[in-house]
């Protein structure tokens, strides 16, 4: 329980001997709490990036990655990866700027606007990661359709048997199911981490609305 909540409980006691806080003191508490939350959003986003980078490094010698290198799809995957890094760098910068802006805010309405802006940025960040994950999966699948010898052989066999549509349908359906499970796990992670932080930030926003009323 934070300082503000403890003070609220004290105020509700009949034998309250604590002095009433001023508007400015309450604002400073909410500002400090909001600044801390946004700082943690920035830190966690960097830790998340470091975690996935480490996973990618550890799995770089995995059989699938070695096999994928034989497809010689660098002209497709490298620009796609660079685009992803550029957009992630934008979000890291946005999180950092949100933290800096909130830390020096001295106006209730501006702080409320900055809280809403931070919430939008987090939602956009989560949305981008999920879309990037889905596009990556189908991009890899498309490359396999065109460059994987086993996949090409299976397509030729399905064509000869008149089952090409069935083959594509089953392959895409399996990919969608696997992708849905993966997205569900990622969403669960985001809900546990960013969702909790956003709820606290939203709570601060409601407190500011009461303060500004």
C-alpha atoms as one frame of an Amber mdcrd trajectory, in Angstrom:
protein
   0.000   0.000   0.000   1.468   3.412  -0.967   1.717   6.641   1.025  -1.439
   8.167  -0.408  -3.604   5.149   0.447  -2.244   5.049   4.012  -3.023   8.731
   4.447  -6.571   8.203   3.159  -7.127   5.518   5.791  -5.819   7.845   8.494
  -8.148  10.626   7.360 -11.144   8.298   7.717 -10.407   7.564  11.386 -12.475
   9.515  13.872  -9.499  10.100  16.135  -7.355  11.279  13.253  -4.485  13.370
  14.577  -2.661  13.686  11.267  -2.623  17.090   9.559  -4.574  17.440   6.327
  -2.338  17.511   3.297  -2.528  20.447   0.959  -3.500  20.247  -2.712   0.159
  20.675  -3.678   1.368  17.913  -1.359  -1.190  15.425  -2.673  -0.271  16.374
  -6.239   3.416  15.760  -5.519   2.615  12.294  -4.183   0.632  11.363  -7.292
   3.348  12.853  -9.505   6.048  10.830  -7.750   3.997   7.642  -8.029   3.217
   8.231 -11.721   6.839   9.025 -12.525   7.947   5.788 -10.852   5.417   3.718
 -12.827   6.464   5.216 -16.178  10.124   4.676 -15.293   9.401   0.996 -14.691
   7.540   0.736 -18.003  10.686   2.034 -19.726  12.992  -0.315 -17.774  10.807
  -3.380 -18.339  10.577  -2.712 -22.086  14.405  -2.673 -22.245  14.647  -5.850
 -20.142  12.075  -7.515 -22.403  14.119  -6.583 -25.480  17.297  -7.916 -23.824
  15.491 -11.160 -22.899  14.266 -11.872 -26.443  17.674 -10.915 -27.869  19.288
 -13.416 -25.504  16.794 -16.122 -26.540  17.547 -15.426 -30.207  21.290 -15.643
 -29.522  20.974 -18.932 -27.609  18.819 -20.487 -30.359  20.894 -19.229 -33.287
  22.516 -22.670 -33.686  19.221 -24.545 -33.426  18.379 -26.901 -36.312  15.553
 -24.713 -37.605  17.750 -21.598 -37.744  20.545 -23.482 -39.489  18.048 -24.863
 -41.986  16.535 -21.418 -42.503  19.971 -20.030 -43.381  20.009 -22.379 -46.369
  16.993 -20.573 -47.809  19.169 -17.491 -48.454  16.324 -15.163 -47.527  18.580
 -12.418 -46.147  17.234  -9.876 -48.630  13.796 -10.317 -47.050  14.522 -10.997
 -43.397  17.282  -8.432 -42.789  15.211  -5.373 -43.912  12.248  -6.763 -41.959
  14.401  -7.164 -38.830  15.896  -3.678 -39.261  12.401  -2.207 -39.563  11.448
  -3.966 -36.337  14.507  -2.600 -34.498  13.831   0.928 -35.747  10.226   0.838
 -34.526  11.288  -0.649 -31.177  13.899   2.101 -30.802  11.105   4.636 -31.366
   9.042   3.076 -28.561  12.024   3.015 -26.172  12.592   6.684 -26.933   8.873
   7.421 -26.436   8.837   5.625 -23.059  11.925   7.536 -21.942  10.470  10.879
 -23.055   7.186  10.065 -21.291   9.153   9.454 -18.108  11.119  12.686 -18.449
   8.007  14.709 -19.264   5.993  13.344 -16.343   8.908  13.813 -13.924   8.979
  17.582 -14.473   5.234  18.207 -14.877   3.896  20.905 -12.548   0.274  21.065
 -13.673  -2.550  18.626 -12.907  -4.168  18.769 -16.351  -0.845  18.333 -18.131
   0.008  15.375 -15.896  -3.361  13.808 -16.746  -2.658  14.285 -20.457   0.798
  12.726 -20.068  -0.661   9.726 -18.247  -3.135   9.174 -21.092  -0.308   9.574
 -23.605   1.781   6.952 -21.776  -1.151   4.518 -21.739  -1.613   4.980 -25.497
   2.102   4.413 -26.104   2.085   1.163 -24.116  -0.984  -0.121 -25.984   0.626
   0.768 -29.325   3.823  -0.984 -28.243   1.940  -4.161 -27.318  -0.057  -3.989
 -30.554   3.088  -3.575 -32.643   4.785  -6.578 -31.011   1.776  -8.807 -31.629
   1.395  -7.682 -35.250   5.148  -8.076 -35.846   4.972 -11.597 -34.397   2.077
 -12.568 -36.685   3.663 -11.064 -39.804   6.977 -12.785 -38.970   5.254 -16.166
 -38.738   3.577 -15.845 -42.142   6.698 -14.358 -43.703   8.704 -17.394 -42.600
   5.927 -19.696 -43.827   5.909 -17.943 -47.213   9.677 -18.367 -47.531   9.344
 -22.044 -46.676   6.667 -22.493 -49.348   9.059 -21.098 -51.947  12.507 -22.275
 -50.803  12.230 -25.320 -48.545  12.886 -28.487 -50.574  10.690 -30.679 -48.377
   7.874 -28.147 -48.528   8.188 -27.803 -52.329   8.148 -31.597 -52.665   5.021
 -31.809 -50.506   3.347 -29.091 -52.605   4.190 -30.941 -55.831   2.797 -34.167
 -54.379  -0.396 -32.427 -53.239  -0.756 -30.828 -56.684  -0.401 -34.206 -58.391
  -3.075 -35.682 -56.101  -5.392 -32.714 -56.604  -5.142 -31.798 -52.926  -3.234
 -28.533 -53.165  -5.991 -26.459 -51.551  -6.308 -29.008 -48.715  -2.539 -28.912
 -48.162  -2.436 -25.106 -47.964  -5.545 -25.001 -45.756  -4.143 -27.501 -43.235
  -0.712 -25.837 -43.157  -2.162 -22.363 -42.650  -4.659 -23.636 -40.040  -1.889
 -25.315 -38.022   0.158 -22.107 -38.254  -2.810 -20.037 -37.064  -3.417 -22.344
 -34.090   0.250 -22.276 -33.075   0.323 -18.509 -33.542  -2.856 -18.054 -31.473
  -1.311 -20.047 -28.602   1.905 -18.016 -28.793   0.020 -14.705 -28.932  -2.081
 -15.847 -25.955   1.095 -16.500 -23.941   2.590 -13.145 -24.933  -0.661 -11.354
 -24.083  -0.679 -13.078 -20.704   2.843 -11.806 -20.077   1.906  -8.275 -21.141
  -1.219  -8.343 -18.964   0.764  -9.413 -15.910   3.493  -6.817 -16.417   2.236
  -3.805 -18.370  -1.412  -4.390 -17.457  -0.700  -4.040 -13.731   1.363  -0.900
 -14.297  -1.332   0.633 -16.510  -3.987  -0.084 -13.876  -1.920   1.781 -11.314
  -1.408   4.619 -13.763  -5.140   4.730 -14.435  -5.753   4.866 -10.690  -3.477
   7.909 -10.516  -5.428   9.482 -13.371  -8.695   9.059 -11.438  -7.108  10.588
  -8.336  -6.016  13.582 -10.404  -9.539  13.994 -11.800 -10.855  14.225  -8.234
  -8.081  16.657  -7.361  -8.888  18.813 -10.374 -12.659  18.746  -9.768
